[in-house]
Amino acid sequence: MSTEPPATPSIELSRMTRAAVASVIFGFFIFILGLFPAIINLDTKPGVGVLQLAVTLWGLGMVNAGAALWAYSERHRGAPRLLREDIGVRLIATGFVISAFSSLADVLGIGSHNAPRRLPYLGVWQQTGLGIGILVSVLGLLLYAKRYSPDSAPDVQPDVDNA
């Protein structure tokens, strides 16, 4: 029984890959619109609102989910799962949680501008946490999607002396 990947991908894998790429692209635009709503004249009041933070995190979640789905759809199904891939998936999710908690720090009451008294604030510390969370997610994606070329595998020469 041959364990080589098929020469042409199945239509289901192609659809999954297309859906994943569409999710990444659409999620990125939602993420940018959440951070900068003035791009399409939706900046109605000064400051950052809870809905704006939710839209930003929704877009970031779509990017993370689409990127993980893309890496999964490009992975060969017959290959065993590696520890590196499991760690990568967990880092993608951990990065999103870091981004969510740092962005919603004021709303959750762990920030310096608590929600009942003041508007939520996306300050330097929250932006730094958002960036660190994105970097952790990217690191997880790189761990999950890293592949080795079959050409780079060492050639095994048969031992002709013991034949």
MDAnalysis code that builds the backbone (N, CA, C; Angstrom):
import MDAnalysis as mda
import numpy as np

u = mda.Universe.empty(489, n_residues=163, atom_resindex=np.repeat(np.arange(163), 3), trajectory=True)
u.add_TopologyAttr("name", ["N", "CA", "C"] * 163)
u.add_TopologyAttr("resid", np.arange(1, 164))
u.add_TopologyAttr("resname", ["MET", "SER", "THR", "GLU", "PRO", "PRO", "ALA", "THR", "PRO", "SER", "ILE", "GLU", "LEU", "SER", "ARG", "MET", "THR", "ARG", "ALA", "ALA", "VAL", "ALA", "SER", "VAL", "ILE", "PHE", "GLY", "PHE", "PHE", "ILE", "PHE", "ILE", "LEU", "GLY", "LEU", "PHE", "PRO", "ALA", "ILE", "ILE", "ASN", "LEU", "ASP", "THR", "LYS", "PRO", "GLY", "VAL", "GLY", "VAL", "LEU", "GLN", "LEU", "ALA", "VAL", "THR", "LEU", "TRP", "GLY", "LEU", "GLY", "MET", "VAL", "ASN", "ALA", "GLY", "ALA", "ALA", "LEU", "TRP", "ALA", "TYR", "SER", "GLU", "ARG", "HIS", "ARG", "GLY", "ALA", "PRO", "ARG", "LEU", "LEU", "ARG", "GLU", "ASP", "ILE", "GLY", "VAL", "ARG", "LEU", "ILE", "ALA", "THR", "GLY", "PHE", "VAL", "ILE", "SER", "ALA", "PHE", "SER", "SER", "LEU", "ALA", "ASP", "VAL", "LEU", "GLY", "ILE", "GLY", "SER", "HIS", "ASN", "ALA", "PRO", "ARG", "ARG", "LEU", "PRO", "TYR", "LEU", "GLY", "VAL", "TRP", "GLN", "GLN", "THR", "GLY", "LEU", "GLY", "ILE", "GLY", "ILE", "LEU", "VAL", "SER", "VAL", "LEU", "GLY", "LEU", "LEU", "LEU", "TYR", "ALA", "LYS", "ARG", "TYR", "SER", "PRO", "ASP", "SER", "ALA", "PRO", "ASP", "VAL", "GLN", "PRO", "ASP", "VAL", "ASP", "ASN", "ALA"])
u.atoms.positions = np.array([
    [0.840, -1.180, 0.000],
    [0.000, 0.000, 0.000],
    [0.881, 1.238, 0.000],
    [0.645, 2.128, -0.922],
    [1.455, 3.335, -1.072],
    [0.954, 4.434, -0.134],
    [1.895, 5.142, 0.468],
    [1.532, 6.243, 1.374],
    [1.827, 7.603, 0.758],
    [2.062, 7.643, -0.541],
    [2.357, 8.914, -1.181],
    [1.091, 9.728, -1.349],
    [1.198, 11.054, -1.263],
    [0.010, 11.905, -1.444],
    [-0.497, 11.813, -2.878],
    [-1.790, 12.042, -3.080],
    [-2.317, 11.994, -4.441],
    [-1.712, 13.106, -5.304],
    [-1.626, 12.831, -6.605],
    [-1.015, 13.796, -7.515],
    [-1.843, 15.071, -7.618],
    [-3.172, 14.941, -7.627],
    [-4.037, 16.115, -7.670],
    [-4.899, 16.116, -6.419],
    [-5.050, 17.272, -5.779],
    [-5.859, 17.319, -4.564],
    [-7.334, 17.098, -4.888],
    [-8.041, 16.542, -3.926],
    [-9.468, 16.328, -4.130],
    [-10.203, 17.666, -4.110],
    [-11.414, 17.660, -4.633],
    [-12.192, 18.897, -4.712],
    [-12.565, 19.401, -3.323],
    [-12.749, 18.483, -2.350],
    [-13.088, 18.908, -0.993],
    [-11.937, 19.683, -0.361],
    [-10.702, 19.206, -0.579],
    [-9.553, 19.914, -0.028],
    [-9.395, 21.274, -0.691],
    [-9.647, 21.330, -1.987],
    [-9.548, 22.602, -2.690],
    [-10.589, 23.588, -2.160],
    [-11.803, 23.118, -1.917],
    [-12.840, 23.990, -1.365],
    [-12.487, 24.440, 0.045],
    [-11.937, 23.534, 0.837],
    [-11.554, 23.891, 2.200],
    [-10.452, 24.947, 2.190],
    [-9.499, 24.786, 1.301],
    [-8.417, 25.760, 1.198],
    [-8.949, 27.117, 0.750],
    [-9.842, 27.113, -0.219],
    [-10.427, 28.379, -0.680],
    [-11.232, 29.055, 0.421],
    [-12.006, 28.269, 1.164],
    [-12.783, 28.846, 2.268],
    [-11.858, 29.413, 3.341],
    [-10.749, 28.733, 3.598],
    [-9.804, 29.209, 4.604],
    [-9.161, 30.525, 4.174],
    [-8.750, 30.606, 2.924],
    [-8.134, 31.840, 2.425],
    [-9.155, 32.979, 2.419],
    [-10.394, 32.677, 2.030],
    [-11.445, 33.702, 2.061],
    [-11.689, 34.181, 3.483],
    [-11.644, 33.266, 4.451],
    [-11.834, 33.637, 5.855],
    [-10.709, 34.542, 6.341],
    [-9.485, 34.241, 5.943],
    [-8.346, 35.078, 6.338],
    [-8.488, 36.484, 5.749],
    [-8.826, 36.566, 4.478],
    [-8.929, 37.871, 3.823],
    [-10.095, 38.681, 4.401],
    [-11.276, 38.052, 4.510],
    [-12.435, 38.745, 5.048],
    [-12.208, 39.139, 6.510],
    [-11.620, 38.233, 7.294],
    [-11.325, 38.534, 8.694],
    [-10.337, 39.667, 8.854],
    [-9.359, 39.754, 7.954],
    [-8.393, 40.846, 8.022],
    [-9.081, 42.187, 7.784],
    [-9.995, 42.239, 6.801],
    [-10.711, 43.492, 6.547],
    [-11.609, 43.862, 7.728],
    [-12.259, 42.886, 8.341],
    [-13.082, 43.162, 9.524],
    [-12.202, 43.655, 10.673],
    [-11.043, 43.037, 10.849],
    [-10.090, 43.447, 11.889],
    [-9.658, 44.895, 11.685],
    [-9.293, 45.251, 10.454],
    [-8.867, 46.627, 10.161],
    [-10.019, 47.607, 10.359],
    [-11.237, 47.233, 9.925],
    [-12.388, 48.121, 10.122],
    [-12.719, 48.277, 11.601],
    [-12.480, 47.233, 12.397],
    [-12.700, 47.349, 13.832],
    [-11.705, 48.293, 14.492],
    [-10.464, 48.245, 14.042],
    [-9.447, 49.137, 14.610],
    [-9.600, 50.570, 14.115],
    [-9.943, 50.726, 12.845],
    [-10.031, 52.060, 12.233],
    [-11.397, 52.229, 11.569],
    [-12.466, 52.450, 12.338],
    [-13.798, 52.572, 11.729],
    [-13.975, 53.856, 10.916],
    [-13.081, 54.809, 11.067],
    [-13.186, 56.055, 10.298],
    [-12.924, 55.830, 8.813],
    [-12.394, 54.674, 8.453],
    [-12.137, 54.372, 7.043],
    [-13.427, 54.443, 6.238],
    [-14.524, 53.958, 6.823],
    [-15.808, 53.981, 6.113],
    [-16.833, 54.850, 6.851],
    [-16.356, 55.864, 7.554],
    [-17.210, 56.845, 8.254],
    [-18.096, 56.227, 9.328],
    [-17.601, 55.282, 10.078],
    [-18.364, 54.706, 11.185],
    [-17.863, 55.176, 12.542],
    [-16.938, 56.100, 12.556],
    [-16.405, 56.622, 13.810],
    [-17.340, 57.714, 14.308],
    [-18.366, 57.320, 15.082],
    [-19.405, 58.262, 15.489],
    [-19.088, 59.013, 16.767],
    [-18.264, 58.442, 17.634],
    [-17.933, 59.121, 18.885],
    [-16.453, 58.941, 19.191],
    [-15.901, 59.810, 20.008],
    [-14.478, 59.685, 20.323],
    [-14.231, 58.474, 21.217],
    [-13.039, 57.962, 21.133],
    [-12.681, 56.820, 21.963],
    [-12.995, 55.499, 21.275],
    [-12.862, 54.462, 22.070],
    [-13.083, 53.106, 21.578],
    [-14.267, 52.527, 22.328],
    [-15.212, 51.974, 21.601],
    [-16.375, 51.375, 22.231],
    [-16.252, 49.868, 22.328],
    [-17.152, 49.279, 23.088],
    [-17.156, 47.829, 23.272],
    [-17.457, 47.134, 21.946],
    [-18.376, 47.683, 21.171],
    [-18.705, 47.092, 19.874],
    [-17.502, 47.133, 18.931],
    [-16.749, 48.216, 18.985],
    [-15.553, 48.321, 18.145],
    [-14.529, 47.260, 18.536],
    [-14.354, 47.038, 19.829],
    [-13.433, 45.992, 20.276],
    [-13.938, 44.609, 19.889],
    [-15.245, 44.399, 19.975],
    [-15.815, 43.099, 19.603],
    [-15.630, 42.827, 18.107],
    [-15.825, 43.839, 17.278],
    [-15.628, 43.669, 15.834],
    [-14.164, 43.379, 15.535],
    [-13.267, 44.074, 16.214],
    [-11.841, 43.828, 16.029],
    [-11.488, 42.387, 16.381],
    [-11.990, 41.914, 17.506],
    [-11.690, 40.544, 17.921],
    [-12.380, 39.511, 17.033],
    [-13.556, 39.844, 16.531],
    [-14.234, 38.943, 15.596],
    [-13.390, 38.772, 14.326],
    [-12.873, 39.873, 13.799],
    [-12.007, 39.799, 12.619],
    [-10.734, 39.024, 12.894],
    [-10.130, 39.262, 14.062],
    [-8.915, 38.534, 14.420],
    [-9.203, 37.042, 14.581],
    [-10.352, 36.719, 15.144],
    [-10.734, 35.307, 15.284],
    [-10.931, 34.645, 13.929],
    [-11.521, 35.388, 12.979],
    [-11.683, 34.830, 11.630],
    [-10.334, 34.609, 10.958],
    [-9.395, 35.519, 11.172],
    [-8.058, 35.350, 10.604],
    [-7.390, 34.119, 11.214],
    [-7.444, 33.980, 12.532],
    [-6.822, 32.829, 13.195],
    [-7.457, 31.516, 12.754],
    [-8.786, 31.472, 12.730],
    [-9.473, 30.240, 12.338],
    [-9.200, 29.903, 10.875],
    [-9.205, 30.901, 10.006],
    [-8.918, 30.662, 8.595],
    [-7.491, 30.190, 8.367],
    [-6.546, 30.767, 9.092],
    [-5.147, 30.361, 8.944],
    [-4.942, 28.929, 9.437],
    [-5.572, 28.582, 10.550],
    [-5.456, 27.205, 11.058],
    [-6.134, 26.222, 10.105],
    [-7.277, 26.603, 9.552],
    [-7.970, 25.742, 8.591],
    [-7.145, 25.575, 7.323],
    [-6.494, 26.639, 6.881],
    [-5.623, 26.540, 5.708],
    [-4.483, 25.561, 5.969],
    [-3.825, 25.708, 7.117],
    [-2.712, 24.811, 7.441],
    [-3.202, 23.364, 7.536],
    [-4.400, 23.165, 8.084],
    [-4.956, 21.814, 8.180],
    [-5.277, 21.259, 6.797],
    [-5.822, 22.085, 5.918],
    [-6.208, 21.595, 4.591],
    [-4.992, 21.290, 3.722],
    [-3.880, 21.929, 3.985],
    [-2.663, 21.671, 3.213],
    [-1.861, 20.490, 3.754],
    [-2.217, 20.017, 4.917],
    [-1.501, 18.925, 5.566],
    [-1.932, 17.601, 4.960],
    [-1.008, 16.683, 4.811],
    [-1.320, 15.364, 4.257],
    [-2.046, 14.541, 5.318],
    [-3.196, 14.005, 4.962],
    [-4.036, 13.276, 5.928],
    [-3.418, 11.960, 6.383],
    [-2.603, 11.351, 5.545],
    [-2.015, 10.065, 5.910],
    [-0.848, 10.185, 6.881],
    [-0.308, 11.376, 7.013],
    [0.845, 11.573, 7.895],
    [0.393, 11.590, 9.352],
    [1.188, 11.029, 10.235],
    [0.810, 11.069, 11.660],
    [0.912, 12.487, 12.203],
    [0.072, 12.781, 13.188],
    [0.131, 14.104, 13.822],
    [1.377, 14.194, 14.668],
    [2.018, 15.334, 14.575],
    [3.248, 15.551, 15.322],
    [2.969, 16.422, 16.544],
    [3.844, 16.305, 17.527],
    [3.727, 17.135, 18.723],
    [3.856, 18.611, 18.362],
    [4.703, 18.921, 17.393],
    [4.891, 20.298, 16.935],
    [3.577, 20.881, 16.428],
    [2.791, 20.086, 15.723],
    [1.516, 20.565, 15.196],
    [0.507, 20.798, 16.319],
    [0.492, 19.913, 17.308],
    [-0.409, 20.108, 18.448],
    [-0.056, 21.363, 19.234],
    [1.224, 21.587, 19.423],
    [1.668, 22.799, 20.113],
    [1.291, 24.032, 19.294],
    [1.428, 23.960, 17.973],
    [1.070, 25.078, 17.107],
    [-0.395, 25.451, 17.218],
    [-1.288, 24.449, 17.225],
    [-2.720, 24.730, 17.349],
    [-3.014, 25.395, 18.686],
    [-2.402, 24.926, 19.726],
    [-2.633, 25.511, 21.051],
    [-2.069, 26.924, 21.145],
    [-0.960, 27.182, 20.478],
    [-0.411, 28.539, 20.481],
    [-1.287, 29.501, 19.682],
    [-1.908, 29.031, 18.607],
    [-2.837, 29.883, 17.858],
    [-3.983, 30.313, 18.758],
    [-4.548, 29.354, 19.487],
    [-5.660, 29.671, 20.392],
    [-5.199, 30.543, 21.556],
    [-4.025, 30.261, 22.099],
    [-3.499, 31.051, 23.214],
    [-3.251, 32.498, 22.787],
    [-2.736, 32.689, 21.587],
    [-2.522, 34.042, 21.078],
    [-3.819, 34.818, 20.962],
    [-4.885, 34.135, 20.530],
    [-6.178, 34.821, 20.444],
    [-6.685, 35.186, 21.833],
    [-6.510, 34.300, 22.808],
    [-6.955, 34.596, 24.174],
    [-6.164, 35.774, 24.748],
    [-4.867, 35.818, 24.505],
    [-4.048, 36.951, 24.962],
    [-4.548, 38.247, 24.326],
    [-4.823, 38.201, 23.030],
    [-5.329, 39.395, 22.337],
    [-6.678, 39.830, 22.880],
    [-7.558, 38.859, 23.126],
    [-8.902, 39.186, 23.611],
    [-8.850, 39.793, 25.007],
    [-8.101, 39.185, 25.918],
    [-8.059, 39.708, 27.283],
    [-7.353, 41.051, 27.367],
    [-6.308, 41.247, 26.566],
    [-5.634, 42.541, 26.630],
    [-6.482, 43.633, 25.984],
    [-7.220, 43.304, 24.927],
    [-8.081, 44.310, 24.289],
    [-9.272, 44.668, 25.155],
    [-9.827, 43.686, 25.827],
    [-11.018, 43.904, 26.656],
    [-10.680, 44.122, 28.131],
    [-9.459, 44.529, 28.431],
    [-9.036, 44.685, 29.825],
    [-9.906, 45.683, 30.577],
    [-10.226, 46.802, 29.971],
    [-11.048, 47.807, 30.648],
    [-12.480, 47.327, 30.815],
    [-12.997, 46.638, 29.841],
    [-14.367, 46.127, 29.922],
    [-14.474, 45.053, 30.998],
    [-13.434, 44.223, 31.134],
    [-13.433, 43.149, 32.132],
    [-13.088, 43.643, 33.531],
    [-12.659, 44.875, 33.646],
    [-12.343, 45.440, 34.957],
    [-10.917, 45.228, 35.403],
    [-10.047, 44.770, 34.526],
    [-8.652, 44.563, 34.907],
    [-7.737, 45.629, 34.306],
    [-8.320, 46.608, 33.633],
    [-7.549, 47.693, 33.030],
    [-7.557, 48.930, 33.911],
    [-6.939, 49.989, 33.427],
    [-6.854, 51.220, 34.203],
    [-8.058, 52.137, 33.998],
    [-8.874, 51.886, 32.978],
    [-10.076, 52.677, 32.712],
    [-11.277, 51.743, 32.804],
    [-11.761, 51.506, 33.989],
    [-12.848, 50.551, 34.168],
    [-14.120, 51.026, 33.476],
    [-14.879, 50.079, 32.933],
    [-16.027, 50.372, 32.073],
    [-17.173, 51.130, 32.749],
    [-17.558, 50.853, 33.982],
    [-18.722, 51.573, 34.511],
    [-18.516, 53.080, 34.632],
    [-17.300, 53.513, 34.922],
    [-17.052, 54.932, 35.128],
    [-16.599, 55.651, 33.866],
    [-15.832, 54.987, 33.028],
    [-15.265, 55.640, 31.852],
    [-15.479, 54.767, 30.616],
    [-15.220, 55.363, 29.461],
    [-15.247, 54.597, 28.223],
    [-14.055, 53.642, 28.188],
    [-14.210, 52.492, 27.546],
    [-13.037, 51.621, 27.384],
    [-11.934, 52.347, 26.627],
    [-10.736, 51.983, 26.916],
    [-9.586, 52.675, 26.355],
    [-8.636, 51.636, 25.776],
    [-8.252, 51.809, 24.533],
    [-7.275, 50.921, 23.907],
    [-5.942, 51.647, 23.906],
    [-5.286, 51.599, 25.046],
    [-4.041, 52.334, 25.232],
    [-2.825, 51.550, 24.788],
    [-1.674, 52.051, 25.219],
    [-0.406, 51.460, 24.801],
    [-0.270, 50.029, 25.320],
    [-0.659, 49.789, 26.580],
    [-0.529, 48.441, 27.143],
    [-1.480, 47.465, 26.465],
    [-2.687, 47.912, 26.168],
    [-3.636, 47.036, 25.483],
    [-3.173, 46.742, 24.061],
    [-2.644, 47.746, 23.388],
    [-2.143, 47.536, 22.033],
    [-0.932, 46.607, 22.033],
    [-0.088, 46.745, 23.056],
    [1.064, 45.854, 23.176],
    [0.597, 44.416, 23.401],
    [-0.388, 44.229, 24.260],
    [-0.930, 42.890, 24.490],
    [-1.574, 42.311, 23.239],
    [-2.272, 43.153, 22.482],
    [-2.871, 42.719, 21.223],
    [-1.778, 42.278, 20.250],
    [-0.726, 43.047, 20.156],
    [0.392, 42.691, 19.271],
    [1.103, 41.420, 19.698],
    [1.307, 41.259, 21.006],
    [1.951, 40.038, 21.507],
    [1.071, 38.826, 21.220],
    [-0.233, 38.976, 21.404],
    [-1.147, 37.879, 21.102],
    [-1.112, 37.498, 19.632],
    [-1.036, 38.498, 18.758],
    [-0.948, 38.216, 17.322],
    [0.364, 37.505, 17.006],
    [1.453, 37.936, 17.621],
    [2.747, 37.275, 17.391],
    [2.744, 35.832, 17.882],
    [2.104, 35.568, 19.020],
    [2.005, 34.188, 19.524],
    [1.186, 33.341, 18.556],
    [0.113, 33.912, 18.009],
    [-0.696, 33.184, 17.032],
    [0.101, 32.887, 15.762],
    [0.880, 33.840, 15.306],
    [1.704, 33.628, 14.109],
    [2.764, 32.556, 14.380],
    [3.362, 32.577, 15.562],
    [4.329, 31.535, 15.920],
    [3.661, 30.161, 15.917],
    [2.464, 30.081, 16.469],
    [1.730, 28.818, 16.448],
    [1.413, 28.367, 15.041],
    [1.041, 29.303, 14.172],
    [0.758, 28.948, 12.784],
    [2.010, 28.441, 12.088],
    [3.144, 29.072, 12.346],
    [4.387, 28.608, 11.733],
    [4.759, 27.212, 12.227],
    [4.520, 26.942, 13.500],
    [4.792, 25.600, 14.005],
    [3.844, 24.577, 13.398],
    [2.592, 24.959, 13.238],
    [1.599, 24.018, 12.732],
    [1.773, 23.760, 11.242],
    [2.143, 24.767, 10.481],
    [2.173, 24.645, 9.025],
    [3.543, 24.283, 8.465],
    [4.559, 24.187, 9.289],
    [5.895, 23.922, 8.776],
    [5.938, 22.538, 8.139],
    [6.436, 22.490, 6.904],
    [6.529, 21.228, 6.187],
    [7.955, 21.034, 5.686],
    [8.269, 19.794, 5.484],
    [9.589, 19.459, 4.954],
    [9.430, 18.981, 3.520],
    [10.336, 19.413, 2.671],
    [10.306, 19.011, 1.282],
    [10.823, 17.584, 1.155],
    [10.182, 16.751, 0.336],
    [10.694, 15.396, 0.171],
    [12.064, 15.370, -0.493],
    [12.415, 16.432, -1.223],
    [13.727, 16.486, -1.859],
    [14.843, 16.681, -0.854],
    [14.518, 17.269, 0.306],
    [15.559, 17.537, 1.297],
    [15.804, 16.348, 2.212],
    [15.039, 15.262, 2.050],
    [15.242, 14.077, 2.875],
    [16.564, 13.418, 2.482],
    [17.287, 12.893, 3.457],
    [18.578, 12.261, 3.124],
    [18.334, 10.999, 2.294],
    [19.177, 10.822, 1.294],
    [19.087, 9.634, 0.451],
    [19.652, 8.433, 1.209],
    [18.922, 7.358, 1.210],
    [19.383, 6.136, 1.860],
    [19.947, 5.228, 0.776],
    [21.198, 4.933, 0.890],
    [21.868, 4.061, -0.074],
    [21.780, 2.621, 0.409],
    [21.410, 1.712, -0.470],
    [21.353, 0.312, -0.040],
    [22.744, -0.224, 0.237],
    [22.817, -1.089, 1.215],
    [24.072, -1.695, 1.599],
    [24.292, -2.919, 0.707],
    [25.204, -2.781, -0.276],
    [25.412, -3.860, -1.230],
    [26.453, -4.856, -0.743],
    [27.183, -4.516, 0.301],
    [28.220, -5.427, 0.800],
    [27.603, -6.627, 1.506],
    [26.447, -6.437, 2.129],
    [25.822, -7.527, 2.882],
    [24.757, -8.247, 2.057],
    [24.778, -8.115, 0.768],
    [23.744, -8.728, -0.066],
    [23.935, -10.202, -0.290],
])
